[in-house]
């Protein structure tokens, strides 16, 4: 059991840094305290009646009790099913009933309220255990229990002998998690992940990713996301310290307060950083602007043209870079809270080459990778000790057999691949080829040992002229613009490419005031010709490298964001294109009127 082994090794060394729900102070938890609390949780779960391989739900933002519940459940061979903290009542009701959950752990008021409302619609539900002691329990709820009261059930470890026996009986075949993927199409499905898969993934990633006991790891993505879950376990297995960030909106502030050395994230985080720095450059005086642009050019030459290709930079370039790195770039990194940066794994969507080059240029090791829930995260990633190419998703990890089908689909076989989908033999059968390879649904190719992605096979659009369009690739190119916050490309069965765009309204409003454009609302800005012209010019600059048929010909500015409430985004913030097409049918049709 990972935590207890690490406690024997590291004792009173810091394992977790965290804030309590709604708290302002960072607190610390040692490996010994971590191990002891996990034992208490295992004992409490047995006293609650949790059985071997029973499904236990966790519906919360990242928090220390969340981490303890995961390990506590695994300690008695139970299965944890993490729900995104933003899941709707309909989604949690489906998952609770599909997995026959009796015990559901919830985080804050929002999660408790949703769980309480669906309780009567979920026949198997018995108890709700609440992490945040500030939650107000409904007066008609005899089934809810605060975390502190739950822990009392395991105080003094009354069933520790049984727990030890269960450790001994555990096997690699035991299920650790069922992760429901919301998917950009159709119903969510539960991906089965076993302890054997986790062990194989830890072994493969240990060889590929250089994280050590000296690292401080910011948990930015939700633990429900396989990328963060797998990464956090890898970091704990190396003895690193986890910084448990409970409020995702405060992550940049948390970074400045705690100085992490590493974190995994999705490209959107770095796109926002890139846009923020670009805005500062645009607002600087001409001399500062020139200095910074020169610094970026030197950083790019040193880190992309030489280091990434495994070449030694010339001495003059190296000395110039070192000076810029110690002055200008260290200031940029300090602003982000990254004083001693190590590595920054990034995956989950297409990474724009502009953004990847920028992050490397300022002296941050972005490790671009590719993976799926079904492959327990990493399929491939950049290896810092080997040459890597901007635009690739790195080299396939050890132990994984990857081949490309005749149709160009990436197929996978190996010890980290799921055995299938929970309660869905039909989907499981369809997900594998006759010779046992998992179908990823992504198209790609291998070149010089590196994997390159083309597009989700089912996401390719075909225009009415028969041309294939890769929407995510176009979106990634445009999201680097500081004026664009969200974008959905429209092209399927249409004569040309168009787009629905949600601007970065703070900047658009600033632009309007500077150019004496009168407006009373966002709707006014969306309809304004000058704003439209300015946006079109910026889009044209960014889409110069695209083929003529891939370029956006028309676009519509929208006054509000795509949202989960309107079912337009998955829990991992990917666009649900079918829903967007339905919700904005009128706006889309208008763009195609002659």
C-alpha positions in Angstrom: 0.0 0.0 0.0 1.8 3.1 -1.4 1.0 5.6 1.4 2.1 3.3 4.3 5.3 2.3 2.5 6.1 6.0 1.9 5.3 6.8 5.6 7.9 4.2 6.7 10.4 5.8 4.4 9.7 9.5 4.9 8.1 9.7 8.4 7.3 13.3 9.5 8.3 14.8 6.1 5.6 16.9 4.4 3.4 14.9 2.1 0.4 17.3 1.5 0.0 21.0 1.6 -3.6 22.2 1.6 -6.2 24.7 2.6 -9.4 23.6 4.4 -12.7 24.3 2.6 -13.1 28.1 2.7 -9.9 28.5 4.7 -7.2 31.1 4.0 -4.1 29.4 5.5 -2.0 26.7 3.9 -1.6 23.7 6.2 0.6 20.7 6.1 0.2 17.0 6.6 3.2 14.6 7.1 3.5 11.1 5.6 2.9 9.6 9.0 -0.3 11.6 9.5 -1.4 10.7 5.9 -0.8 7.0 6.6 -2.6 7.1 9.9 -5.7 8.9 8.5 -5.9 6.4 5.6 -6.0 3.5 8.1 -8.7 5.3 10.1 -10.7 5.7 6.8 -10.3 2.0 5.9 -11.6 1.0 9.4 -14.5 3.5 9.2 -15.5 2.2 5.8 -15.6 -1.4 7.1 -17.7 -0.2 10.1 -20.0 1.6 7.6 -20.5 -1.8 5.8 -18.4 -1.3 2.7 -17.6 -4.6 1.0 -14.8 -5.9 -1.1 -14.9 -4.5 -4.7 -18.0 -2.4 -3.8 -18.4 0.9 -5.7 -18.0 4.0 -3.5 -18.8 7.4 -5.0 -16.8 10.6 -4.5 -18.4 13.9 -5.6 -16.1 16.8 -4.7 -13.5 19.3 -5.7 -9.9 18.2 -4.9 -9.4 18.1 -1.2 -7.4 16.2 1.5 -10.4 14.1 2.6 -10.9 13.2 -1.1 -7.3 11.8 -1.3 -7.8 10.0 2.1 -11.1 8.4 0.8 -9.4 7.1 -2.3 -6.6 5.4 -0.4 -8.8 4.3 2.4 -11.2 2.5 0.0 -8.3 0.9 -1.8 -7.0 -0.3 1.5 -10.1 -2.5 1.9 -10.2 -3.5 -1.8 -13.2 -1.2 -2.5 -13.6 0.7 -5.8 -13.9 4.5 -6.0 -15.9 6.2 -8.6 -15.0 9.9 -8.8 -17.6 12.3 -10.1 -16.7 15.8 -11.4 -17.6 18.4 -8.9 -19.5 20.2 -11.6 -21.6 17.2 -12.6 -25.4 17.8 -13.0 -28.0 16.0 -10.9 -29.0 14.0 -14.0 -25.3 12.8 -14.5 -24.8 11.8 -10.9 -28.2 10.0 -10.8 -27.2 8.0 -13.8 -23.7 7.1 -12.4 -25.1 6.2 -8.9 -27.7 3.9 -10.4 -25.4 2.4 -13.0 -22.8 1.5 -10.4 -25.3 0.8 -7.6 -23.5 3.2 -5.2 -24.6 2.9 -1.5 -22.2 5.4 0.0 -21.4 8.8 -1.6 -18.8 11.2 -0.3 -19.5 14.8 -1.2 -17.4 18.0 -0.9 -19.2 21.3 -0.4 -22.8 22.7 -0.3 -23.4 22.5 -4.1 -22.5 18.8 -4.2 -24.4 17.9 -1.1 -27.5 19.7 -2.3 -27.5 17.8 -5.7 -26.8 14.5 -3.9 -29.7 15.1 -1.4 -32.1 16.0 -4.3 -31.4 12.7 -6.2 -31.3 10.5 -3.1 -34.9 9.4 -3.4 -34.4 8.6 -7.1 -31.4 6.2 -6.4 -32.7 3.0 -4.8 -29.3 1.8 -3.6 -28.2 5.0 -1.8 -27.8 4.6 2.0 -25.5 7.4 3.2 -24.0 10.7 2.2 -20.7 11.6 3.9 -19.8 15.3 3.8 -16.2 16.6 3.7 -16.9 20.3 4.3 -18.1 20.9 7.9 -19.6 24.2 6.8 -22.3 22.4 4.7 -25.9 22.9 6.0 -27.6 19.5 6.1 -31.3 19.5 5.2 -33.6 19.1 8.1 -35.2 16.1 6.4 -32.0 14.2 6.0 -31.3 11.4 8.5 -28.8 9.8 6.0 -26.1 12.5 6.0 -22.9 12.3 8.1 -20.1 14.8 8.4 -16.5 13.6 7.7 -15.4 14.1 11.3 -18.2 11.9 12.5 -17.4 9.3 9.8 -13.8 9.2 11.0 -15.0 8.4 14.6 -16.2 5.1 13.2 -12.6 4.2 12.6 -10.9 5.8 15.6 -8.4 3.5 17.4 -8.5 1.2 14.3 -11.0 -1.3 15.6 -10.8 -3.5 12.5 -7.2 -3.1 11.5 -6.5 -6.9 11.6 -9.2 -7.3 9.0 -7.7 -4.4 6.9 -4.3 -6.1 7.0 -5.8 -9.3 5.8 -7.6 -7.5 2.9 -4.2 -6.0 1.9 -2.8 -9.5 1.6 -5.7 -10.8 -0.5 -5.6 -7.8 -2.9 -4.5 -8.6 -6.5 -3.7 -6.7 -9.7 -7.1 -7.8 -11.1 -8.9 -5.8 -8.4 -10.7 -2.8 -9.8 -9.4 0.5 -8.4 -11.6 3.0 -10.2 -14.5 3.3 -12.5 -14.1 6.6 -14.4 -17.2 7.8 -16.2 -16.2 9.7 -19.3 -18.9 12.2 -20.3 -17.7 12.1 -23.9 -18.5 14.7 -26.7 -21.1 12.3 -28.0 -23.8 10.2 -26.3 -24.1 8.7 -22.8 -21.3 8.6 -20.4 -19.6 5.2 -20.0 -17.6 3.8 -17.0 -14.0 3.0 -17.9 -12.7 0.1 -15.7 -9.2 0.8 -14.2 -7.5 -2.0 -12.2 -4.6 -1.8 -9.7 -2.6 -3.8 -12.3 -3.1 -1.0 -14.8 -2.0 1.6 -12.2 1.1 -0.4 -11.3 2.1 -0.7 -15.0 1.4 3.0 -15.6 3.6 4.0 -12.6 6.4 1.8 -13.9 6.2 3.2 -17.5 5.9 6.8 -16.4 8.7 6.5 -13.9 11.1 5.9 -16.8 9.7 8.7 -19.0 9.0 11.5 -16.6 11.6 13.0 -14.3 9.8 13.9 -11.1 11.5 13.3 -7.7 11.0 13.6 -3.9 12.3 17.2 -4.2 9.3 18.2 -6.3 6.3 20.3 -5.1 3.3 19.4 -7.2 0.3 21.7 -7.8 -2.9 19.7 -8.2 -4.6 21.9 -10.8 -6.9 19.5 -12.7 -9.6 17.6 -10.8 -8.7 14.1 -9.4 -11.6 12.8 -11.5 -9.5 13.5 -14.6 -7.3 10.5 -15.3 -4.4 12.8 -16.2 -4.3 14.4 -12.7 -5.2 11.1 -10.9 -2.4 9.2 -12.6 0.1 12.1 -12.3 -0.6 12.6 -8.6 -0.1 8.9 -7.8 3.1 8.9 -9.8 4.3 12.0 -7.8 3.4 10.4 -4.4 5.2 7.2 -5.5 8.3 9.3 -6.0 7.9 10.9 -2.6 7.0 14.4 -3.9 4.8 16.8 -2.0 1.3 17.4 -3.3 -0.2 20.9 -3.1 -4.0 20.2 -3.0 -5.7 23.1 -4.6 -9.4 23.0 -3.8 -10.6 26.0 -5.7 -9.7 25.8 -9.4 -10.4 29.5 -9.9 -7.6 30.4 -7.4 -4.9 28.2 -9.0 -2.7 31.1 -10.2 -2.9 32.7 -6.7 -2.1 29.3 -5.1 0.9 29.0 -7.4 2.3 32.3 -6.3 1.7 31.4 -2.6 3.2 27.9 -2.7 5.8 27.9 -5.4 5.2 24.5 -7.1 8.0 23.0 -9.2 5.7 21.0 -11.4 2.1 20.5 -12.4 0.1 18.8 -15.1 -2.4 20.9 -17.0 -4.4 21.2 -20.2 -3.3 23.5 -23.0 -5.9 26.1 -22.2 -3.9 27.0 -19.0 -0.8 27.8 -21.1 -2.9 29.6 -23.7 -4.1 31.9 -21.0 -0.6 32.5 -19.8 0.6 33.1 -23.4 -2.3 35.6 -24.0 -1.5 37.4 -20.7 2.2 37.8 -21.5 1.3 39.0 -25.1 -1.1 41.6 -23.6 1.8 42.9 -21.4 4.1 43.1 -24.4 1.4 45.0 -26.4 0.9 47.4 -23.5 4.7 48.0 -22.9 6.6 51.0 -24.3 8.4 50.4 -27.6 11.9 49.9 -26.0 10.5 47.3 -23.5 8.6 45.6 -26.3 11.8 45.3 -28.4 13.8 43.9 -25.5 11.2 41.3 -24.7 10.7 40.2 -28.3 14.5 39.9 -28.7 14.6 37.8 -25.5 11.9 35.5 -26.8 13.8 35.1 -30.1 17.0 34.1 -28.2 15.0 31.7 -25.9 13.5 30.1 -29.0 16.8 29.7 -30.8 18.5 28.3 -27.7 15.7 26.0 -26.4 13.9 25.0 -29.6 16.5 25.1 -32.4 19.3 23.5 -30.3 18.2 21.9 -27.0 15.0 20.3 -28.2 17.0 18.7 -31.1 19.6 17.3 -28.8 22.2 19.8 -30.1 24.6 21.9 -28.0 24.0 25.6 -28.4 27.0 27.7 -29.5 28.8 29.3 -26.5 27.9 33.0 -27.4 24.2 32.0 -27.7 24.3 30.0 -24.5 25.8 32.9 -22.5 23.3 35.4 -24.0 20.4 33.0 -23.1 21.7 32.5 -19.5 21.8 36.2 -18.9 18.2 36.7 -20.3 17.1 33.6 -18.4 18.4 35.0 -15.1 16.8 38.4 -15.6 13.7 38.7 -18.0 12.5 35.1 -18.0 13.0 34.5 -14.3 10.7 37.6 -13.7 8.0 36.1 -16.0 8.3 32.7 -14.2 8.2 34.4 -10.7 5.0 36.2 -11.8 3.5 32.7 -12.4 4.8 31.5 -9.0 7.3 29.1 -10.7 10.6 30.0 -9.0 12.3 26.6 -9.3 10.5 25.0 -12.3 11.0 21.3 -13.1 8.5 19.8 -15.6 5.0 20.6 -16.8 3.2 17.7 -18.4 0.5 19.0 -20.8 -2.2 17.0 -22.6 -6.0 16.6 -23.1 -6.3 18.7 -26.2 -4.3 20.0 -29.2 -1.4 22.2 -28.1 -0.8 25.2 -30.3 2.7 25.2 -31.7 2.9 29.0 -30.9 2.1 28.3 -27.2 4.5 25.3 -27.0 7.4 27.3 -28.4 6.6 30.2 -26.1 6.6 28.0 -22.9 9.9 26.4 -23.9 11.4 29.7 -24.9 10.9 31.2 -21.4 12.7 28.3 -19.8 9.8 26.0 -18.8 10.0 22.3 -19.6 6.5 21.6 -21.1 6.2 17.9 -21.6 3.6 17.4 -24.3 1.8 14.1 -24.2 -1.2 12.1 -25.3 -3.4 9.7 -23.5 -6.9 8.5 -22.7 -8.8 7.4 -19.7 -8.9 3.9 -21.3 -5.0 3.8 -21.4 -4.7 5.1 -17.9 -3.4 8.4 -19.1 0.0 8.4 -20.8 0.3 6.8 -24.2 3.2 9.0 -25.3 5.1 12.0 -24.1 8.2 14.1 -24.8 11.4 12.7 -23.2 13.6 15.4 -21.9 16.8 13.4 -22.4 15.9 12.7 -26.1 15.2 15.1 -29.0 11.6 16.2 -29.2 9.7 18.1 -31.9 7.3 21.0 -31.3 4.0 19.7 -32.7 4.5 16.0 -31.8 3.0 14.3 -28.7 6.3 12.6 -27.9 7.5 9.0 -27.8 5.4 6.0 -26.8 6.0 4.9 -23.2 7.6 1.5 -22.5 5.4 -1.6 -22.4 2.8 -0.2 -24.8 2.3 -1.7 -28.3 1.0 1.0 -30.7 0.2 0.5 -34.3 -1.6 2.6 -36.9 -4.5 1.0 -38.8 -5.0 1.1 -42.5 -7.5 4.0 -41.9 -4.9 5.9 -39.9 -6.4 5.1 -36.4 -4.1 4.7 -33.4 -4.5 1.3 -31.9 -3.1 0.2 -28.5 -2.3 -3.0 -26.6 -0.5 -3.4 -23.3 -0.8 -3.6 -19.5 -2.2 -0.1 -19.0 -5.2 -0.6 -21.4 -8.6 -1.0 -19.8 -10.4 -4.3 -19.9 -13.6 -2.5 -21.0 -16.6 -0.5 -19.9 -18.6 -1.2 -16.8 -22.0 -3.0 -17.5 -21.5 -2.4 -21.3 -20.3 -5.6 -23.0 -21.6 -4.1 -26.3 -19.4 -1.0 -26.1 -16.4 -3.1 -24.9 -16.7 -5.5 -27.8 -16.9 -2.6 -30.3 -13.8 -0.8 -28.7 -11.4 -3.6 -29.5 -10.2 -5.1 -32.9 -10.4 -8.8 -33.5 -6.7 -9.2 -32.5 -7.2 -7.4 -29.2 -6.1 -3.8 -29.9 -8.0 -0.9 -28.3 -9.4 1.6 -30.9 -8.6 5.1 -29.7 -10.8 7.0 -32.2 -7.8 9.3 -32.9 -5.9 9.3 -36.2 -2.1 9.8 -36.2 1.2 8.8 -37.6 4.8 8.0 -36.3 7.8 9.8 -37.6 11.4 9.4 -36.3 10.1 7.6 -33.2 7.6 10.4 -32.3 3.8 10.3 -32.5 1.8 13.0 -34.2 -1.9 13.4 -33.9 -4.1 14.4 -36.8 -7.7 14.5 -35.4 -10.4 12.6 -33.7 -11.6 10.4 -36.5 -15.3 11.0 -35.7 -14.6 14.8 -35.2 -13.4 15.4 -38.8 -15.8 17.6 -40.7 -16.6 17.2 -44.4 -17.6 20.3 -46.2 -20.3 20.1 -48.9 -17.4 20.4 -51.4 -16.0 17.1 -50.1 -13.0 18.6 -48.3 -12.1 17.3 -44.8 -11.6 19.9 -42.0 -10.0 19.3 -38.6 -11.9 21.6 -36.3 -9.7 21.2 -33.2 -6.6 22.1 -35.1 -8.2 25.4 -36.4 -9.5 26.2 -32.9 -6.1 25.6 -31.3 -4.5 28.0 -33.8 -7.0 30.8 -33.0 -7.2 30.3 -29.2 -3.8 31.8 -28.9 -5.3 35.2 -29.7 -5.8 37.3 -26.6 -9.2 38.5 -27.8 -10.6 35.0 -28.2 -11.8 33.1 -25.1 -13.8 30.3 -26.7 -14.4 29.2 -30.3 -16.4 26.5 -32.1 -15.7 25.8 -35.7 -18.7 25.0 -37.9 -18.1 23.2 -41.3 -19.8 19.8 -41.4 -21.8 19.5 -44.6 -21.5 23.3 -45.2 -20.1 25.2 -48.1 -17.3 26.9 -46.1 -15.8 27.1 -42.6 -17.5 29.5 -40.1 -17.1 30.0 -36.4 -19.0 30.9 -33.2 -16.6 33.0 -31.1 -16.9 34.2 -27.5 -14.4 37.1 -27.2 -12.4 37.9 -24.1 -14.8 40.6 -23.1 -12.6 42.5 -20.7 -10.1 43.2 -23.6 -12.9 43.9 -26.1 -14.5 46.5 -23.8 -11.1 48.1 -23.3 -10.6 48.2 -27.1 -14.0 49.8 -27.6 -13.4 52.5 -25.0 -10.0 53.3 -26.6 -11.6 53.6 -30.1 -14.6 55.6 -28.9 -17.0 52.8 -29.7 -20.3 53.3 -27.8 -21.8 50.3 -26.1 -24.3 49.5 -23.3 -24.1 45.7 -23.4 -22.1 42.7 -24.8 -24.8 42.4 -27.4 -23.9 45.9 -28.7 -20.2 44.9 -29.0 -21.2 41.7 -30.8 -23.1 43.6 -33.4 -20.5 46.4 -33.9 -18.9 46.6 -37.3 -15.6 48.0 -36.1 -15.2 45.2 -33.5 -16.1 42.7 -36.2 -13.4 44.2 -38.6 -10.8 44.1 -35.9 -11.5 40.5 -35.0 -11.5 39.5 -38.7 -8.1 41.0 -39.2 -6.7 39.1 -36.2 -8.2 35.9 -37.4 -6.8 36.4 -40.9 -3.3 36.8 -39.5 -3.5 33.6 -37.6 -5.0 31.5 -40.4 -2.5 32.4 -43.1 -0.8 28.9 -42.9 -4.2 27.2 -43.3 -5.3 25.8 -46.7 -7.9 28.1 -48.4 -10.7 25.7 -47.7 -9.8 25.5 -44.0 -10.0 29.3 -43.4 -12.9 30.9 -41.6 -14.9 33.0 -44.0 -17.6 34.2 -41.6 -18.1 34.3 -37.8 -20.6 35.3 -35.2 -19.7 36.8 -31.8 -21.7 35.5 -28.9 -22.5 37.5 -25.8 -22.2 34.6 -23.3 -19.9 31.5 -22.8 -20.6 27.9 -23.8 -21.6 26.3 -20.6 -22.1 22.9 -18.9 -25.6 24.1 -17.7 -26.7 24.2 -21.3 -25.0 20.9 -21.9 -22.6 22.5 -24.4 -19.4 21.3 -22.7 -18.2 18.1 -21.2 -16.9 18.0 -17.7 -13.4 18.3 -19.1 -14.6 21.4 -21.0 -14.5 19.8 -24.5 -17.1 21.1 -26.9 -20.3 19.0 -27.5 -20.5 20.0 -31.1 -23.9 18.4 -31.7 -25.5 20.4 -28.9 -23.8 23.6 -30.0 -25.2 23.1 -33.5 -28.7 22.7 -32.0 -28.5 25.5 -29.5 -27.1 28.0 -32.1 -29.0 26.8 -35.2 -30.4 30.2 -35.9 -27.0 32.0 -35.6 -25.3 29.3 -37.7 -27.9 29.3 -40.5 -27.6 33.1 -40.8 -23.9 32.8 -41.6 -24.7 30.6 -44.6 -27.5 32.9 -46.0 -26.5 34.2 -49.5 
